[in-house]
């Protein structure tokens, strides 16, 4: 990678770290430049504005998510496998970025401008609708077979995301009271991940628990 490309990538990575740590509004391009070790003018040269940095970071995360969903829906994977991979993926992402849920709540849920950007961005990416439709087709196929209760893909996805996100939103308080070390936190998160898989499977599938590979 050329020197200029390395600096451009480092600015983007540093902006992501500071956004997650301090929040978008509390982070300035001066903060980013200082941590990178470059002139503030270079931040503006590569990314123009702080908002553009945010949108590029979001786009990167969104494309990563879409590529994962696409891979998870390939071939003959069952709905059970797709659910377990979905939960594994989100836990892995949030385990490595524990401030991400707070950042997303602040920047997407509490900020109408960010929500409008998200809406427009998703509408401009036809693949996102294609991936959702494939997930919906898989879910409805199982509904028709009678292996799961009547449910839509969006409801299933929201059920999984809400359980996963709450695990990390509540983690600071829970760890203060009950967890003493990073090893205990990792063990707790692994237990929560498996518990969420069990809750989703039991809440959706109509067959006996012994059929699940949990």
N, C-alpha and C positions, 0 to 999 in steps of 0.2 A: 504494500500500500504506500503511495506517495506521501511525502511529508504533509502537503496541504490536505489530503484526504484524511490522514491520521488526526490532524488538528480539528477538522470538521466533525469527525466522528467523536472525538473527545469532548467537544463542546456539547454535542447532542447528549452524550452519556452523562455528562456533568449536570446539564440542565434537568435531565430526568431525575437524577439523584437529589438535587436540591428541591425540585418541585415536590417530590414525595416526602422529603424531610421537613420542609418549611411551608409548603403550599405555594400555589402559583402567585398570589398577590404579594406574599412576603419575600419572594425571590426576585432579585433585579438582575439585569444583564451585567451589572458591575460585579455582583456576587458570583455569577457564572464565570466571568472572565478572571476574577481573582483566584477562584479555585482551579481553573484550567491552567493559569499562569500565562495568560496572553493579554493583549490589549483589548479593551472593550469594543473598539472599532472593528476588530476581527469577528466578534460575535455578530455584530450587525451586518458585516460584509457577507458572512455565510448564510445568515438566517433572517436578516432584515429586522424582525421584531420578536419580542418575547412570545407573542401570540402564535407566530409562525413556528417557533420552537415547540410549543405545546401541541400544535396540530400535527407536526411531523412525528412527534413522540407517540401521539394517539394513533396516527396512521400505521406506524410500525407495529404497535401492539395489536391493533385491529387485524392487520394482515397476518400476523402470527396466529391469532385466534382462528381466522378463517381457514388458513392452511391446515391447522390442526383438525378443525371440524371436518374439512374436506377429506383428510386422511382417515379420520375415524369412520367416515361413511362409505369408504371404498369396499369393494369386494362383497363378501358374504357375511360380514360382521353382524351379529345379532344385536337387538336393541339392548339386551343386558350388557354386552361388551361395550357398546357405545356409551351407555350410562356410566359404567365403571371407568372408562377412559376419560370421559368428560370430567368426572369428579377428581380423578388422579391429576389431570392436567391443571385444573384450577387450584387444587391444593399445592401443586408444585410451584405454580406461578406466585401465589400469595405467600407461600412459605419463604420464598426468596425476596419478596417485596411486601413486607408486612404492613407498610404504611399505605399501600395502594388502595385498600377499601376506603380509608379516610379521605384520600385524595380524590377518588372517584365520587364519593358522596358530596364533597365540597365543590368540586368543579363541574359535575354533571347534574346531580340532583338539585343542588342549591343555586346553580347558575344557569338561568334561561338561555343565555347566549351560547354556552357550551352545549346545551341540549339541542338547540337549533343546528349547531354545527354537526352534532352526532346524527341528527335526523337527515340533514342534507347529504352528509358523507355516505351514510348507508344507502340512501336512495340512488346515489351516483355509482354505487358498486353493485352491479347486478348479481355478482357471485354470492353476496350475502343473502339475497332472496332465494337464490338457487339452493344454497346449503340448507336454509331453513325449510324449503319445500321438500327436500330430500329427507330431512329429519321428520317432517310431518307425515310424509308417505310411509316411512318406516314405522312410526307410531300407529298410524291408522291401520296399517296391515296387521299389526298385532292386536288392535282392538277388534278387527273383523274376525280374527282367528279365535278370539275369546281368551287370549293369554294375559291380557291386561284389561283393566277397567277402562271405560270411556274417558279419554283425556286428550288434550291437544299437546302438540310439541311445545308451544310457548308456555303452557302451564307446567309441563314437566321441567323445562329449562329453568323457569322462575323458582320452582320448588328446590331444585338443586342449588342454584346460585344463592338463594336466600339463606339456606342452611350453611353453605360454605362461608359466605361473607360474614354472617353473624359470628361464626367461630373466631374469625380474625378481629372483628370489631370488639368483641368481648375479651379477647386474649390479654390485653394489658391489665385489666382489672382482675381477671381470673388468675393470671400468673402472679400478681402481687399477693394474692391471698393463699394460693395453693401450690404454686410451683417455685422451686428454689434454684433451679439451674437450667441452662440451655438444653441439657440432656433430658430433663423432665418435660420441658416445653415440647421438644421434638417427639417424645413418646406420647404426650397428650394429643398433639396434632395428628399423629398416626392413628391413634385410637378414635379420634373424632372423625377422621376420614372414613374409616371402616364402619363406624356407627351410622354415618350419613348414607353410605351405600346400602346398609341394611334397611334403614328407614325408607329410602326411596323404593327399593325393591319390594318391600312388604306393602308399601302404600300404593303401588302401581300394579304389580303382577298378581294374578288370581291363582297361580299354581302354588304348590306347597313350598315352604322355605327350603326344604332339603334339595330342591332343584337348583338352587342358587349356588354358585361357586364363590362364596364369601369367606 
